[in-house]
Amino acid sequence: ALRMLALMSAERSPAFPNVPTLKELGVQNGVVETWYGVFVPAGTPPEVVAKLNADFNSLLQLPDVKETMNKQGMVVVGGKPDRMGDLAKNELTRWARVVEKAGVKGDN
Protein backbone atom coordinates (compact mmCIF):
# COMPACT_ATOMS: atom_id res chain seq x y z
CA ALA A 1 0.00 0.00 0.00
CA LEU A 2 1.10 3.55 -0.64
CA ARG A 3 1.32 6.05 2.17
CA MET A 4 1.38 9.77 1.45
CA LEU A 5 4.19 11.42 3.36
CA ALA A 6 3.65 15.08 2.47
CA LEU A 7 1.95 17.47 0.10
CA MET A 8 3.76 20.12 -1.93
CA SER A 9 0.92 22.63 -1.53
CA ALA A 10 0.89 25.80 0.55
CA GLU A 11 -1.85 24.39 2.78
CA ARG A 12 -3.24 20.98 3.63
CA SER A 13 -5.66 19.57 1.11
CA PRO A 14 -9.30 19.04 2.06
CA ALA A 15 -9.02 15.75 0.15
CA PHE A 16 -6.12 14.62 2.39
CA PRO A 17 -6.54 16.51 5.68
CA ASN A 18 -4.21 14.22 7.64
CA VAL A 19 -1.27 14.62 5.26
CA PRO A 20 1.10 17.45 6.24
CA THR A 21 2.67 19.88 3.81
CA LEU A 22 6.42 19.94 3.23
CA LYS A 23 6.47 23.38 4.85
CA GLU A 24 4.96 21.90 8.01
CA LEU A 25 7.78 19.37 7.98
CA GLY A 26 10.40 22.11 7.76
CA VAL A 27 11.10 22.10 4.02
CA GLN A 28 11.25 25.68 2.78
CA ASN A 29 10.51 26.46 -0.88
CA GLY A 30 8.74 23.12 -1.20
CA VAL A 31 5.50 24.48 -2.62
CA VAL A 32 4.73 23.30 -6.15
CA GLU A 33 1.07 23.51 -7.00
CA THR A 34 -0.92 22.69 -10.08
CA TRP A 35 -3.04 25.53 -11.35
CA TYR A 36 -5.34 26.12 -14.26
CA GLY A 37 -6.13 29.38 -15.97
CA VAL A 38 -7.81 30.82 -19.00
CA PHE A 39 -5.73 33.02 -21.29
CA VAL A 40 -6.82 35.26 -24.15
CA PRO A 41 -4.75 36.88 -26.90
CA ALA A 42 -2.92 40.12 -26.10
CA GLY A 43 -5.04 43.08 -27.08
CA THR A 44 -8.35 41.46 -26.17
CA PRO A 45 -10.70 44.31 -25.20
CA PRO A 46 -10.87 44.81 -21.41
CA GLU A 47 -14.66 44.46 -21.40
CA VAL A 48 -14.35 41.02 -23.03
CA VAL A 49 -11.73 39.98 -20.46
CA ALA A 50 -13.97 41.23 -17.64
CA LYS A 51 -16.99 39.34 -19.00
CA LEU A 52 -15.06 36.10 -19.42
CA ASN A 53 -13.59 36.48 -15.94
CA ALA A 54 -17.00 37.05 -14.37
CA ASP A 55 -18.49 34.10 -16.24
CA PHE A 56 -15.69 31.71 -15.24
CA ASN A 57 -15.79 32.87 -11.62
CA SER A 58 -19.56 32.24 -11.60
CA LEU A 59 -19.10 28.77 -13.07
CA LEU A 60 -16.51 27.92 -10.44
CA GLN A 61 -19.07 28.66 -7.72
CA LEU A 62 -21.67 26.21 -9.03
CA PRO A 63 -22.11 23.42 -6.46
CA ASP A 64 -21.67 20.58 -8.97
CA VAL A 65 -18.50 22.16 -10.39
CA LYS A 66 -17.02 22.69 -6.92
CA GLU A 67 -17.97 19.16 -5.85
CA THR A 68 -16.43 17.58 -8.95
CA MET A 69 -13.22 19.56 -8.58
CA ASN A 70 -12.98 18.90 -4.84
CA LYS A 71 -13.39 15.15 -5.42
CA GLN A 72 -10.33 15.37 -7.66
CA GLY A 73 -8.33 17.04 -4.90
CA MET A 74 -8.58 20.51 -6.42
CA VAL A 75 -9.28 23.65 -4.47
CA VAL A 76 -11.50 26.08 -6.39
CA VAL A 77 -10.17 29.62 -6.24
CA GLY A 78 -11.17 31.88 -9.12
CA GLY A 79 -9.98 35.45 -9.08
CA LYS A 80 -9.02 38.44 -11.17
CA PRO A 81 -7.11 38.56 -14.46
CA ASP A 82 -4.17 40.54 -13.05
CA ARG A 83 -3.70 37.94 -10.31
CA MET A 84 -3.58 35.18 -12.94
CA GLY A 85 -1.09 37.21 -14.97
CA ASP A 86 1.15 37.68 -11.94
CA LEU A 87 0.98 33.97 -11.13
CA ALA A 88 1.93 33.01 -14.69
CA LYS A 89 4.86 35.48 -14.75
CA ASN A 90 6.14 34.27 -11.38
CA GLU A 91 5.89 30.63 -12.42
CA LEU A 92 7.73 31.28 -15.70
CA THR A 93 10.51 33.06 -13.82
CA ARG A 94 10.71 30.32 -11.19
CA TRP A 95 10.88 27.44 -13.65
CA ALA A 96 13.23 29.25 -16.04
CA ARG A 97 15.76 29.35 -13.18
CA VAL A 98 15.27 25.63 -12.53
CA VAL A 99 15.75 24.79 -16.22
CA GLU A 100 18.85 26.98 -16.44
CA LYS A 101 20.38 25.59 -13.25
CA ALA A 102 19.72 22.02 -14.41
CA GLY A 103 21.27 22.74 -17.80
CA VAL A 104 18.21 21.53 -19.68
CA LYS A 105 18.49 22.17 -23.42
CA GLY A 106 15.75 22.06 -26.04
CA ASP A 107 15.89 20.13 -29.30
CA ASN A 108 16.35 23.24 -31.42
N, C-alpha and C positions, 0 to 999 in steps of 0.2 A: 504494500500500500504506500501511496505517496503522502508525505506530510509537508504542508506548507510551513516554511520557516519564517519568512518575512515577505512583506509587500514593498514594492518600490514606489509607492504613492505617498503623497504629502500627509494623508490621513488614513486611518483604518477604513477598510471597505465595509459597507453595510452587508455585502454578500459574504464577507469573511471577518466578522467582528472580533474573533478571538486570535486573529493573526496580526502580530505587531508589524509596524513599519520598520524599515532599516534605520530611520532616524531615531526611533524609540530605542533601538538596539545600539545606538551610538555611532552609526555610520553617517557621516556628513556627506552632502552632495550625492546622496543615493536615491534621489527622486527622479524617476523616469516614468512618465505617465503617457498613456495613449490618449489622444484627443482627436476630435473630428470637427471640421469646420466647413463652411460654404464660402467659396471665393467667387468673385465676379471679375470680369476684365477691368483693367485700369481705365478710368474715364467713364465708368458707369455713372449715370446721373445720381446725385445724392438721394433724391426722393425714391428712386428705384431701390437703392441699397437699404434705405430706411424701411420701405415696405417689405422687402424680402426678410430683413432682420426681424421685424415685428411678426410676420407670418411664421417664421421658423421658431421664434421664441414661444408663440402661441401653441404651435404643434408640440413642442417639447413639454408643455404643461398638461397635455391631454393624459388622463389617467392610464389609458391602455398603452400609450407610448412610453410613459414613465415606467410602468410595470414591466413591459417587455425589456426595456433597457436595463432596469435594475436586476432583472433575472439573469442578465448576461454579465452582471458585475460592473455595469457602467453607472456612473453618477451623472445625472442630468444637470447641466449648468445653464446653458444659454448665455446671453450677454449682448454686449454692444460691439459693433464692427471694429472700433479702434482697439478694443481689448483683444480681439482675435488677431488683428494686425500686429500688435505688440507681441503676442504669444508666438506667432509665426516667425517674426524677426528674431526674437530671443532664441527660439529653437534652432533656427538656421545658423546663428552665430555659435551656439553651444556645440552643435554637431559638426560644424566646419572645423572647429578646434580639435575635436576628437579625431576626425578623418585626417587632418594634417599631422597631428601627433603620432597617429598610427602608421603614417606613410602610405595610406591607401591611395592607389592610382586608378584612374578610369581606363577604359579600353581605348579611348581616342584622345 
